[in-house]
């Protein structure tokens, strides 16, 4: 799994309850690696971040036929190579907090 400091650029609900999310990696300046597009599975109970939110994205790349998931009874190979959303933690803006002395 990988964690990246990101901003949410786009999101779209796909057929069957899947969500497709596009993030800009704020730390990676290497050409072709500035953006992360990942899928949120329909059974994944998590909050879908809003466009413009900054935070920390945890994701996992899986390779079809090689990587496997547990379906409750057995390990099943993934059918598709993809990047799967694991978790998003929203960044806290500490500059807006009032300090009272």
Steps between C-alpha positions, in 0.01 A plus 500: 500500500605857432405825673512830309430865586229593248224732382176359362457616137200299377256229598238302315255230603520206262267208432436261786586748777869538417661843537790621286717766668782710356762651731797728443807379690632817664846359570582317177624731222620220272335511155220246470478446875323817612151348481341195660172355374350232721180308551288467815315169508126507577535294818768733639331696778681832499434868444565611141714817521379823338669670206765743625563319828863453600616211705674166508399219266583138575471279192612164364592392147387148408600288201237281334563129542789551744354681801211345691225608737314305769127453422420353840566141394805500278757717325382615157734655236409852391354511149632847416818693564402814685576746777268451796405769750566393859447814711503881484577720801414867457778747576436735790566869438665612822545859377129573554497404869467790744764528768384656824758601762 
